[in-house]
Amino acid sequence: MDVSLAFLIVIFFIGFVGSFISGMVGIGGSIIKYPMLLYLPPLFGLAAFSAHEVSGISAVQVFFATIGGVWAYRKSGYLNKSLILYMGVSILVGSFVGGYGSKLMSEGTINVVYGVLAALAAIMMFVPKKGIDDIPLDQVTFNKGVAAALAFLIGVGSGIVGAAGAFLLVPVMLVVLKIPTRMTIATSLAITFISSIGSTFGKIATGQVDYIPALIMVVASLLASPLGAKAGQKMNTKVLQVILAVLILATAVKIWVDIL
């Protein structure tokens, strides 16, 4: 691979923009970086990445972007440790089950699973969420069984399609579990970090990671994700919800366009 200055700048830009948004709205950022990595380099006359290379680079980048985001939120009071424990363990188990089960499915079936999950997430983001941001952080409660069961199902779905599942976690936490927006964003970053462990090491172990662009993306992630998290803490929660809704809807539309 020709590692020119233009190549370094374009990959860093993709990693920075995606990770800033990731830190701001509490998702791993691959829904932004995946299409950018596929389509932007050729526009600048650079070699195109294959889909396997893009998924490998994205997996490593999400792992580090979520670390950066969680670190920025560590003293904010928005990280719900009980929720991270119940949903984190469940999503990790579910993602291993889904990842193994995906071997038994055709590529078309996997794409349809992804499309259905994304459509459900998009619908949930447009459900009114009245009053959830009026709950004091120290009075937030949730049904532990429901949280664990939903996280397991999200893990299975995300394991099947090879994503970290944050675009599903966020609407479930907001709409079903009634977790305040800022706590949802911070806590989902931590849960996404846990769920990305398996996929990241799986991609590395099977040789699907191109290390030079992955390293550039990691550096960009560690710089941009904490900046995004700080920006998110200062933004109006309604604005954050709208940004999330638009990103998740765009993901759902893109997936179904690819399927159909």
N, C-alpha and C positions, 0 to 999 in steps of 0.2 A: 504493500500500500504506500502511495506517495504522500508523505507527511509534510505538506507545504504549510506556509504561514496562513494561507487562505483556509486550508483544512482545519488548522488549530483554532482559528477565529470562529469559523462557522459552527464547529462542534461545541466550543465553549459557549457561544451565544445560545444554542439550542438548550444546553444543560442549564444555563443561568436562567433563562426565561421560564422553562418548565419547572425548575426547582423553586423559583420565587413564588410562582402560582401554587405549587405544591405546599409550601410552608404557609401560605396565606389562607388557603381553603381546606387544608387537612386531607388531601389525597396524595397518592404517591407521585402523581405527575406524569405517568406513562401515557395517559389519554391525550396529553399534549405533545410529549416528546416523541411518541411512536410515529405519528404522521410526519412530524418535523424531520426526524432522522431519515425517514423513507424518501421524502420529496425535496427537502431543501438542498442537500449537497449537490445533486445533479443540476439544480438551477444555477449553481455557481461554478459549473464545469468540473465538479469533483466526482470521483467514482461513487456509484450508488451502493448502498448497503443492501444485503439480502434481508428477507424478513426474519430469518434465523439470527443473523448478526444483530439486527435492530432489537429483537426480543431479549437477546443476551445482554447487550449494552444497557437496555432499559431496566432489566432486572437488577443489575449491579447498581445503577444510578438511583433507583427507587430505595434500595437498601440504605444508601448513604444520605439521600435527601431526607428520609424520615428520621434518621439519627439526628441530622442537623436541626430539623423542625422540633423534635422532642426536646433537644438540648435547650433550644430558645424558650420553650414553654416550661422548663423545669421548676422555675420559681414563681410561676404565674398563678398557681392555685387552680388551673383549669384541667390538670391531669387527674382523672378519677381512677385511682389505683385499683379499686375493687372491680370496676368495669373493665380495665385493662387485663386484669387477671382472668376473669370469667370469659370474656370474649376472645382474649389473646390465645389462651390455651385451646379453646374450642375451634377457633379459625385455623390454628396450626394443625390440629388433628384432621379437621375437615379438608384442608388443602392437600395433605398427604394422601387422604382417601381419594379425593378428586383427581389428583395428579396420577395416581396409580390406575384409577378407573378409566382415565382418558385413553389409555392404550387400547381399550376394548371398543372405542367409539370411532366412527368415521370422521373425517375433517368437517364434512357438511353438518353432522350432528353437533359437533363442538361449536361451530359457528352459530347454529340456531340457539343452543343453550346460552351462549354469550349474548345474542340478540335479545332473547326473552328477558334475561337478567337486567340488561341495560334499559330495556323498555319499562320494566317494573320500577327500576330506580328513578327513571325520568318522571314517571307518573307520580311517584311518592314525593318528589321534590316540589311539585306544584300543588300538593295538598296543603291547605292553610295550617299554619303552625302557631296558633294564637296562645299567648301567655307563657310559652316555654322559657322565654328569656327573662321573665319576671321572677323565676324561682331562684332564691339565694343558693349559691354554690354548695354551702354546707348542709342544705336541706334536699339535695337531689337524691331521689331514690329510684330504683328500677327493679323489675322482676328478674332475679338472677337466672331462673330456669329458662325463661323466654330469651333472655340475652344470650345465654350459652347455646341454646338450640338454634337461634337465628345465625349466630356467628359460625356454628358448625356448618349450616346449610350454605352460608356465603363462602366459607372455606372450600366446601366441596365444589361449588360452582366456579370459584376463582381458580381452584386447582385444575379443574377440567380445561379451562381456557388459558391458563398460564398467566393470570393477572393477580395483583395483590388484593383486589377486592374492595379497595377504599371507596370507589364510586357507588358501591352497594351499601357499605357500612354506614356512610354518612346519612343517607335518607332513612335507613332503618333506625338509627340512633335518634334522629330528629322526630320522625313521625310515629314510630311504634313505641320506642322506649321513653320518649319525651325528655331527652337530654338537652339542656340549653346549647345554643349554637356554638359559643366559644369553647365550652367544655367538649362538645362533639368534635370540633376541629382538632383540638389538642390531643384528645384521647384517641381519635381515629388514626392520627399519625403514629402513635405508639403501637396500636393494634396492627396497623399496616406494616410497621417495622417487623413485628413478630411474624406476620404471615409471609413477609418477603424473604425471610431467612432460608426457608426450604427451596423456593424457586431460584434464589441467587446461587446457592451452593450447587443446586442441580444443574444450572446452566454452566457454571465453572467446571464441574466434574465431567460434563459431557462435551467440553471443548467448544461451547457456543458463544464464548466471549472474545471479542476483539479488544485486546488489552489497551492499546494506545488511545483510541477514542473513549473507551470506558474510563480510563484514568483522567482524561480531560473532563469528562462529565462529572466524575466524582469531585474533582477540585471545584468545578462550577457549583455543584450541589451544596458542598460544605460552606461555600461563601453565600449563595443566594437563598437557601432554604431558611436560615435564621432571620435574614432580612425580610423575607416574605411573612414569616411568623410574627415578627414585630409589627409589620404593616397591618396584618390581619387583626391584631389585638387592638388597634386604634380605629378600625373601620366599623361603621354601623352594621349591626348583625343582619339587618334586612338586605343591605347591599351584598354582604357575603353570601346570603342564601340565594340571591338572584344570580351571582357569578357561578355558584355551584350548580344551580338548576340549568343554566345555559350550557355549561361544560358537560354535564351528564346527558342532557338532551342531544347535544352535538355528537357525543359518543354513540348514543342509541341510533341516531339517524345514520351515521357513518357505517355502523355494523350492519344495519338492515340494507343499506345501499349495496354493500359488498356481497351480502347473502343473495339478494334478489337480482 
